[in-house]
Amino acid sequence: MATAVKKTISLPPELAKEVEEIALEEGKTLSAVIQDALRLARKERLKKEFYQVQDYWSRKAKEKGILTEKDLASQPLIFLVRFHPETPAFPLSPSGRGLG
């Protein structure tokens, strides 16, 4: 059985009303609505971080003249897996510790 950690949060009146309306419309508890919102926020944050890492490596590949999959196939594997001091951690997280 899953356990839950109880937390107390404060919401502005307008947001509290909106959360209550969503819960009523969707037949969910307030906790379930907040959990859904947090999961969505986490998903969006991770997606943003993924695209930042992808952008970093795309720029590095272009600097090396790798523009197509054919170019990529012709590169030594070590280029693809080596760590570079400027490489952001992957996946990134606000704590810098990966998938927190």
Distance bins in CASP14 RR format, pairs under 12 A and 6 or more apart:
PFRMAT RR
TARGET T0000
AUTHOR 0000-0000-0000
RMODE 2
METHOD distances of the structure
MODEL  1
2 35 0 0 0 0 0 1 0 0 0 0 0
4 29 0 0 0 0 0 1 0 0 0 0 0
4 31 1 0 0 1 0 0 0 0 0 0 0
4 32 0 0 0 0 0 1 0 0 0 0 0
4 34 0 0 0 0 0 1 0 0 0 0 0
4 35 0 0 0 0 1 0 0 0 0 0 0
5 31 0 0 0 0 0 1 0 0 0 0 0
5 35 0 0 0 0 0 1 0 0 0 0 0
6 31 0 0 0 0 1 0 0 0 0 0 0
7 31 0 0 0 0 1 0 0 0 0 0 0
7 34 0 0 0 0 1 0 0 0 0 0 0
7 35 0 0 0 0 0 1 0 0 0 0 0
7 38 0 0 0 0 0 1 0 0 0 0 0
8 31 0 0 0 0 0 1 0 0 0 0 0
8 34 0 0 0 0 0 1 0 0 0 0 0
9 15 0 0 0 0 0 1 0 0 0 0 0
9 16 0 0 0 0 1 0 0 0 0 0 0
9 19 0 0 0 0 0 1 0 0 0 0 0
9 30 0 0 0 0 1 0 0 0 0 0 0
9 31 0 0 0 0 0 1 0 0 0 0 0
9 34 1 0 0 1 0 0 0 0 0 0 0
9 35 0 0 0 0 0 1 0 0 0 0 0
9 37 0 0 0 0 0 1 0 0 0 0 0
9 38 0 0 0 0 0 1 0 0 0 0 0
10 16 0 0 0 0 1 0 0 0 0 0 0
11 17 0 0 0 0 1 0 0 0 0 0 0
11 18 0 0 0 0 1 0 0 0 0 0 0
11 19 1 0 0 1 0 0 0 0 0 0 0
11 20 0 0 0 0 1 0 0 0 0 0 0
11 30 0 0 0 0 1 0 0 0 0 0 0
11 33 0 0 0 0 0 1 0 0 0 0 0
11 34 0 0 0 0 1 0 0 0 0 0 0
11 37 0 0 0 0 0 1 0 0 0 0 0
12 18 0 0 0 0 1 0 0 0 0 0 0
12 19 0 0 0 0 0 1 0 0 0 0 0
13 19 0 0 0 0 0 1 0 0 0 0 0
13 20 0 0 0 0 0 1 0 0 0 0 0
14 20 0 0 0 0 0 1 0 0 0 0 0
14 21 0 0 0 0 0 1 0 0 0 0 0
15 21 0 0 0 0 0 1 0 0 0 0 0
15 22 0 0 0 0 0 1 0 0 0 0 0
15 30 0 0 0 0 0 1 0 0 0 0 0
15 33 0 0 0 0 0 1 0 0 0 0 0
15 34 0 0 0 0 0 1 0 0 0 0 0
15 37 0 0 0 0 0 1 0 0 0 0 0
16 22 0 0 0 0 0 1 0 0 0 0 0
16 23 0 0 0 0 0 1 0 0 0 0 0
16 30 0 0 0 0 1 0 0 0 0 0 0
16 33 0 0 0 0 0 1 0 0 0 0 0
16 34 0 0 0 0 0 1 0 0 0 0 0
17 23 0 0 0 0 0 1 0 0 0 0 0
17 24 0 0 0 0 0 1 0 0 0 0 0
17 30 0 0 0 0 0 1 0 0 0 0 0
18 24 0 0 0 0 0 1 0 0 0 0 0
18 25 0 0 0 0 0 1 0 0 0 0 0
18 30 0 0 0 0 0 1 0 0 0 0 0
18 33 0 0 0 0 1 0 0 0 0 0 0
18 34 0 0 0 0 0 1 0 0 0 0 0
18 37 0 0 0 0 0 1 0 0 0 0 0
19 25 0 0 0 0 0 1 0 0 0 0 0
19 26 0 0 0 0 0 1 0 0 0 0 0
19 28 0 0 0 0 1 0 0 0 0 0 0
19 29 0 0 0 0 0 1 0 0 0 0 0
19 30 1 0 1 0 0 0 0 0 0 0 0
19 31 0 0 0 0 0 1 0 0 0 0 0
19 32 0 0 0 0 0 1 0 0 0 0 0
19 33 1 0 1 0 0 0 0 0 0 0 0
19 34 1 0 0 1 0 0 0 0 0 0 0
19 35 0 0 0 0 0 1 0 0 0 0 0
19 36 0 0 0 0 0 1 0 0 0 0 0
19 37 0 0 0 0 1 0 0 0 0 0 0
20 26 0 0 0 0 0 1 0 0 0 0 0
20 27 0 0 0 0 0 1 0 0 0 0 0
20 28 0 0 0 0 0 1 0 0 0 0 0
20 29 0 0 0 0 0 1 0 0 0 0 0
20 30 1 0 0 1 0 0 0 0 0 0 0
20 33 0 0 0 0 1 0 0 0 0 0 0
20 34 0 0 0 0 0 1 0 0 0 0 0
21 27 0 0 0 0 0 1 0 0 0 0 0
21 28 0 0 0 0 0 1 0 0 0 0 0
21 30 0 0 0 0 0 1 0 0 0 0 0
21 33 0 0 0 0 1 0 0 0 0 0 0
22 28 1 0 0 1 0 0 0 0 0 0 0
22 29 0 0 0 0 0 1 0 0 0 0 0
22 30 0 0 0 0 1 0 0 0 0 0 0
22 32 0 0 0 0 1 0 0 0 0 0 0
22 33 1 0 1 0 0 0 0 0 0 0 0
22 34 0 0 0 0 1 0 0 0 0 0 0
22 36 0 0 0 0 1 0 0 0 0 0 0
22 37 0 0 0 0 1 0 0 0 0 0 0
23 29 1 0 0 1 0 0 0 0 0 0 0
23 30 1 0 1 0 0 0 0 0 0 0 0
23 31 0 0 0 0 1 0 0 0 0 0 0
23 32 1 0 0 1 0 0 0 0 0 0 0
23 33 1 0 1 0 0 0 0 0 0 0 0
23 34 0 0 0 0 1 0 0 0 0 0 0
23 35 0 0 0 0 0 1 0 0 0 0 0
23 36 0 0 0 0 0 1 0 0 0 0 0
23 37 0 0 0 0 0 1 0 0 0 0 0
24 30 0 0 0 0 1 0 0 0 0 0 0
24 32 0 0 0 0 0 1 0 0 0 0 0
24 33 0 0 0 0 1 0 0 0 0 0 0
25 33 0 0 0 0 1 0 0 0 0 0 0
26 32 0 0 0 0 1 0 0 0 0 0 0
26 33 1 0 0 1 0 0 0 0 0 0 0
26 36 0 0 0 0 1 0 0 0 0 0 0
26 37 0 0 0 0 0 1 0 0 0 0 0
27 33 0 0 0 0 1 0 0 0 0 0 0
27 36 0 0 0 0 0 1 0 0 0 0 0
28 34 0 0 0 0 1 0 0 0 0 0 0
28 35 0 0 0 0 1 0 0 0 0 0 0
28 36 1 0 0 1 0 0 0 0 0 0 0
28 37 0 0 0 0 0 1 0 0 0 0 0
29 35 0 0 0 0 1 0 0 0 0 0 0
29 36 0 0 0 0 0 1 0 0 0 0 0
30 36 0 0 0 0 0 1 0 0 0 0 0
30 37 0 0 0 0 0 1 0 0 0 0 0
31 37 0 0 0 0 0 1 0 0 0 0 0
31 38 0 0 0 0 0 1 0 0 0 0 0
32 38 0 0 0 0 0 1 0 0 0 0 0
32 39 0 0 0 0 0 1 0 0 0 0 0
33 39 0 0 0 0 0 1 0 0 0 0 0
33 40 0 0 0 0 0 1 0 0 0 0 0
34 40 0 0 0 0 0 1 0 0 0 0 0
34 41 0 0 0 0 0 1 0 0 0 0 0
35 41 0 0 0 0 0 1 0 0 0 0 0
35 42 0 0 0 0 0 1 0 0 0 0 0
36 42 0 0 0 0 0 1 0 0 0 0 0
36 43 0 0 0 0 0 1 0 0 0 0 0
37 43 0 0 0 0 0 1 0 0 0 0 0
37 44 0 0 0 0 0 1 0 0 0 0 0
38 44 0 0 0 0 0 1 0 0 0 0 0
38 45 0 0 0 0 0 1 0 0 0 0 0
39 45 0 0 0 0 0 1 0 0 0 0 0
39 46 0 0 0 0 0 1 0 0 0 0 0
40 46 0 0 0 0 0 1 0 0 0 0 0
40 47 0 0 0 0 0 1 0 0 0 0 0
41 47 0 0 0 0 0 1 0 0 0 0 0
41 48 0 0 0 0 0 1 0 0 0 0 0
41 94 0 0 0 0 0 1 0 0 0 0 0
42 48 0 0 0 0 0 1 0 0 0 0 0
42 49 0 0 0 0 0 1 0 0 0 0 0
42 91 0 0 0 0 0 1 0 0 0 0 0
42 93 0 0 0 0 1 0 0 0 0 0 0
42 94 0 0 0 0 0 1 0 0 0 0 0
42 99 0 0 0 0 1 0 0 0 0 0 0
42 100 0 0 0 0 1 0 0 0 0 0 0
43 49 0 0 0 0 0 1 0 0 0 0 0
43 50 0 0 0 0 0 1 0 0 0 0 0
44 50 0 0 0 0 0 1 0 0 0 0 0
44 51 0 0 0 0 0 1 0 0 0 0 0
45 51 0 0 0 0 0 1 0 0 0 0 0
45 52 0 0 0 0 0 1 0 0 0 0 0
45 91 0 0 0 0 1 0 0 0 0 0 0
45 92 0 0 0 0 1 0 0 0 0 0 0
45 93 0 0 0 0 1 0 0 0 0 0 0
45 94 1 0 0 1 0 0 0 0 0 0 0
45 95 0 0 0 0 0 1 0 0 0 0 0
45 98 0 0 0 0 0 1 0 0 0 0 0
45 99 0 0 0 0 0 1 0 0 0 0 0
45 100 0 0 0 0 0 1 0 0 0 0 0
46 52 0 0 0 0 0 1 0 0 0 0 0
46 53 0 0 0 0 0 1 0 0 0 0 0
46 90 0 0 0 0 0 1 0 0 0 0 0
46 91 1 0 0 1 0 0 0 0 0 0 0
46 92 0 0 0 0 1 0 0 0 0 0 0
46 93 0 0 0 0 1 0 0 0 0 0 0
46 94 0 0 0 0 0 1 0 0 0 0 0
46 98 0 0 0 0 1 0 0 0 0 0 0
46 99 1 0 0 1 0 0 0 0 0 0 0
46 100 0 0 0 0 1 0 0 0 0 0 0
47 53 0 0 0 0 0 1 0 0 0 0 0
47 54 0 0 0 0 0 1 0 0 0 0 0
47 91 0 0 0 0 1 0 0 0 0 0 0
47 92 0 0 0 0 0 1 0 0 0 0 0
48 54 0 0 0 0 0 1 0 0 0 0 0
48 55 0 0 0 0 0 1 0 0 0 0 0
48 91 0 0 0 0 0 1 0 0 0 0 0
48 92 0 0 0 0 1 0 0 0 0 0 0
48 93 0 0 0 0 0 1 0 0 0 0 0
48 94 0 0 0 0 0 1 0 0 0 0 0
49 55 0 0 0 0 0 1 0 0 0 0 0
49 56 0 0 0 0 0 1 0 0 0 0 0
49 88 0 0 0 0 1 0 0 0 0 0 0
49 89 0 0 0 0 1 0 0 0 0 0 0
49 90 0 0 0 0 1 0 0 0 0 0 0
49 91 1 0 1 0 0 0 0 0 0 0 0
49 92 1 1 0 0 0 0 0 0 0 0 0
49 93 1 0 0 1 0 0 0 0 0 0 0
49 94 0 0 0 0 1 0 0 0 0 0 0
49 95 0 0 0 0 0 1 0 0 0 0 0
49 96 0 0 0 0 1 0 0 0 0 0 0
49 98 0 0 0 0 1 0 0 0 0 0 0
49 99 0 0 0 0 1 0 0 0 0 0 0
49 100 0 0 0 0 0 1 0 0 0 0 0
50 56 0 0 0 0 0 1 0 0 0 0 0
50 57 0 0 0 0 0 1 0 0 0 0 0
50 88 0 0 0 0 0 1 0 0 0 0 0
50 90 0 0 0 0 1 0 0 0 0 0 0
50 91 1 0 0 1 0 0 0 0 0 0 0
50 92 0 0 0 0 1 0 0 0 0 0 0
50 93 0 0 0 0 0 1 0 0 0 0 0
50 98 0 0 0 0 0 1 0 0 0 0 0
50 99 0 0 0 0 0 1 0 0 0 0 0
51 57 0 0 0 0 0 1 0 0 0 0 0
51 58 0 0 0 0 1 0 0 0 0 0 0
51 88 0 0 0 0 0 1 0 0 0 0 0
51 90 0 0 0 0 0 1 0 0 0 0 0
51 91 0 0 0 0 0 1 0 0 0 0 0
51 92 0 0 0 0 0 1 0 0 0 0 0
52 58 0 0 0 0 0 1 0 0 0 0 0
52 59 0 0 0 0 0 1 0 0 0 0 0
52 87 0 0 0 0 0 1 0 0 0 0 0
52 88 1 0 0 1 0 0 0 0 0 0 0
52 89 0 0 0 0 0 1 0 0 0 0 0
52 90 0 0 0 0 1 0 0 0 0 0 0
52 91 0 0 0 0 1 0 0 0 0 0 0
52 92 1 0 0 1 0 0 0 0 0 0 0
52 93 0 0 0 0 0 1 0 0 0 0 0
53 59 0 0 0 0 0 1 0 0 0 0 0
53 60 0 0 0 0 0 1 0 0 0 0 0
53 86 0 0 0 0 0 1 0 0 0 0 0
53 87 0 0 0 0 1 0 0 0 0 0 0
53 88 1 0 1 0 0 0 0 0 0 0 0
53 89 0 0 0 0 1 0 0 0 0 0 0
53 90 1 0 1 0 0 0 0 0 0 0 0
53 91 1 0 0 1 0 0 0 0 0 0 0
53 92 1 0 0 1 0 0 0 0 0 0 0
53 93 0 0 0 0 0 1 0 0 0 0 0
53 98 0 0 0 0 0 1 0 0 0 0 0
54 60 0 0 0 0 0 1 0 0 0 0 0
54 61 0 0 0 0 0 1 0 0 0 0 0
54 88 0 0 0 0 0 1 0 0 0 0 0
54 90 0 0 0 0 1 0 0 0 0 0 0
54 91 0 0 0 0 0 1 0 0 0 0 0
54 92 0 0 0 0 0 1 0 0 0 0 0
55 61 0 0 0 0 0 1 0 0 0 0 0
55 62 0 0 0 0 0 1 0 0 0 0 0
55 88 0 0 0 0 1 0 0 0 0 0 0
55 92 0 0 0 0 0 1 0 0 0 0 0
56 62 0 0 0 0 0 1 0 0 0 0 0
56 63 0 0 0 0 0 1 0 0 0 0 0
56 84 0 0 0 0 1 0 0 0 0 0 0
56 86 1 0 0 1 0 0 0 0 0 0 0
56 87 1 0 0 1 0 0 0 0 0 0 0
56 88 1 0 1 0 0 0 0 0 0 0 0
56 89 0 0 0 0 0 1 0 0 0 0 0
56 90 0 0 0 0 1 0 0 0 0 0 0
56 92 0 0 0 0 1 0 0 0 0 0 0
57 63 0 0 0 0 0 1 0 0 0 0 0
57 64 0 0 0 0 0 1 0 0 0 0 0
57 66 0 0 0 0 1 0 0 0 0 0 0
57 72 0 0 0 0 0 1 0 0 0 0 0
57 79 0 0 0 0 0 1 0 0 0 0 0
57 80 0 0 0 0 1 0 0 0 0 0 0
57 81 0 0 0 0 0 1 0 0 0 0 0
57 82 0 0 0 0 0 1 0 0 0 0 0
57 83 0 0 0 0 0 1 0 0 0 0 0
57 84 0 0 0 0 1 0 0 0 0 0 0
57 86 0 0 0 0 0 1 0 0 0 0 0
57 87 0 0 0 0 1 0 0 0 0 0 0
57 88 0 0 0 0 1 0 0 0 0 0 0
57 90 0 0 0 0 1 0 0 0 0 0 0
58 64 0 0 0 0 0 1 0 0 0 0 0
58 65 0 0 0 0 0 1 0 0 0 0 0
58 66 0 0 0 0 1 0 0 0 0 0 0
58 67 0 0 0 0 1 0 0 0 0 0 0
58 72 0 0 0 0 0 1 0 0 0 0 0
59 65 0 0 0 0 0 1 0 0 0 0 0
59 66 0 0 0 0 0 1 0 0 0 0 0
59 67 0 0 0 0 0 1 0 0 0 0 0
59 84 0 0 0 0 0 1 0 0 0 0 0
59 86 0 0 0 0 0 1 0 0 0 0 0
59 87 0 0 0 0 0 1 0 0 0 0 0
59 88 0 0 0 0 0 1 0 0 0 0 0
60 66 0 0 0 0 1 0 0 0 0 0 0
60 72 0 0 0 0 0 1 0 0 0 0 0
60 75 0 0 0 0 0 1 0 0 0 0 0
60 79 0 0 0 0 1 0 0 0 0 0 0
60 80 0 0 0 0 0 1 0 0 0 0 0
60 82 0 0 0 0 0 1 0 0 0 0 0
60 83 0 0 0 0 0 1 0 0 0 0 0
60 84 1 0 0 1 0 0 0 0 0 0 0
60 86 0 0 0 0 1 0 0 0 0 0 0
60 87 0 0 0 0 1 0 0 0 0 0 0
60 88 0 0 0 0 0 1 0 0 0 0 0
61 67 1 0 0 1 0 0 0 0 0 0 0
61 68 0 0 0 0 1 0 0 0 0 0 0
61 69 0 0 0 0 0 1 0 0 0 0 0
61 71 1 0 0 1 0 0 0 0 0 0 0
61 72 1 0 0 1 0 0 0 0 0 0 0
61 75 0 0 0 0 1 0 0 0 0 0 0
61 79 0 0 0 0 1 0 0 0 0 0 0
61 80 0 0 0 0 1 0 0 0 0 0 0
62 68 0 0 0 0 0 1 0 0 0 0 0
62 71 0 0 0 0 1 0 0 0 0 0 0
62 72 0 0 0 0 0 1 0 0 0 0 0
63 79 0 0 0 0 0 1 0 0 0 0 0
63 84 0 0 0 0 0 1 0 0 0 0 0
63 86 0 0 0 0 0 1 0 0 0 0 0
64 71 0 0 0 0 1 0 0 0 0 0 0
64 72 0 0 0 0 1 0 0 0 0 0 0
64 74 0 0 0 0 0 1 0 0 0 0 0
64 75 1 0 0 1 0 0 0 0 0 0 0
64 76 0 0 0 0 0 1 0 0 0 0 0
64 79 1 0 0 1 0 0 0 0 0 0 0
64 80 0 0 0 0 0 1 0 0 0 0 0
64 82 0 0 0 0 0 1 0 0 0 0 0
64 84 0 0 0 0 0 1 0 0 0 0 0
65 71 1 0 0 1 0 0 0 0 0 0 0
65 72 0 0 0 0 1 0 0 0 0 0 0
65 74 0 0 0 0 0 1 0 0 0 0 0
65 75 0 0 0 0 1 0 0 0 0 0 0
65 79 0 0 0 0 0 1 0 0 0 0 0
66 72 1 0 1 0 0 0 0 0 0 0 0
66 73 0 0 0 0 1 0 0 0 0 0 0
66 74 0 0 0 0 1 0 0 0 0 0 0
66 75 1 0 0 1 0 0 0 0 0 0 0
66 76 0 0 0 0 0 1 0 0 0 0 0
66 79 0 0 0 0 1 0 0 0 0 0 0
66 80 0 0 0 0 1 0 0 0 0 0 0
67 74 0 0 0 0 0 1 0 0 0 0 0
67 75 0 0 0 0 0 1 0 0 0 0 0
68 74 0 0 0 0 1 0 0 0 0 0 0
68 75 0 0 0 0 0 1 0 0 0 0 0
69 75 0 0 0 0 0 1 0 0 0 0 0
71 79 0 0 0 0 0 1 0 0 0 0 0
71 80 0 0 0 0 0 1 0 0 0 0 0
72 79 0 0 0 0 1 0 0 0 0 0 0
72 80 1 0 0 1 0 0 0 0 0 0 0
73 79 0 0 0 0 0 1 0 0 0 0 0
73 80 0 0 0 0 0 1 0 0 0 0 0
74 80 0 0 0 0 0 1 0 0 0 0 0
75 81 0 0 0 0 0 1 0 0 0 0 0
75 82 0 0 0 0 0 1 0 0 0 0 0
76 82 0 0 0 0 1 0 0 0 0 0 0
78 84 0 0 0 0 0 1 0 0 0 0 0
81 87 0 0 0 0 0 1 0 0 0 0 0
81 90 0 0 0 0 0 1 0 0 0 0 0
83 89 0 0 0 0 0 1 0 0 0 0 0
83 90 0 0 0 0 0 1 0 0 0 0 0
84 90 0 0 0 0 0 1 0 0 0 0 0
88 96 0 0 0 0 1 0 0 0 0 0 0
88 98 0 0 0 0 0 1 0 0 0 0 0
89 95 0 0 0 0 1 0 0 0 0 0 0
89 96 1 0 1 0 0 0 0 0 0 0 0
89 97 1 0 0 1 0 0 0 0 0 0 0
89 98 1 0 1 0 0 0 0 0 0 0 0
89 99 0 0 0 0 0 1 0 0 0 0 0
89 100 0 0 0 0 0 1 0 0 0 0 0
90 96 0 0 0 0 0 1 0 0 0 0 0
90 97 0 0 0 0 0 1 0 0 0 0 0
90 98 1 0 0 1 0 0 0 0 0 0 0
90 99 0 0 0 0 1 0 0 0 0 0 0
91 97 0 0 0 0 0 1 0 0 0 0 0
91 98 1 0 1 0 0 0 0 0 0 0 0
91 99 1 0 1 0 0 0 0 0 0 0 0
91 100 0 0 0 0 1 0 0 0 0 0 0
92 98 1 0 0 1 0 0 0 0 0 0 0
92 99 0 0 0 0 1 0 0 0 0 0 0
92 100 0 0 0 0 0 1 0 0 0 0 0
93 99 1 0 0 1 0 0 0 0 0 0 0
93 100 1 0 1 0 0 0 0 0 0 0 0
94 100 0 0 0 0 1 0 0 0 0 0 0
END
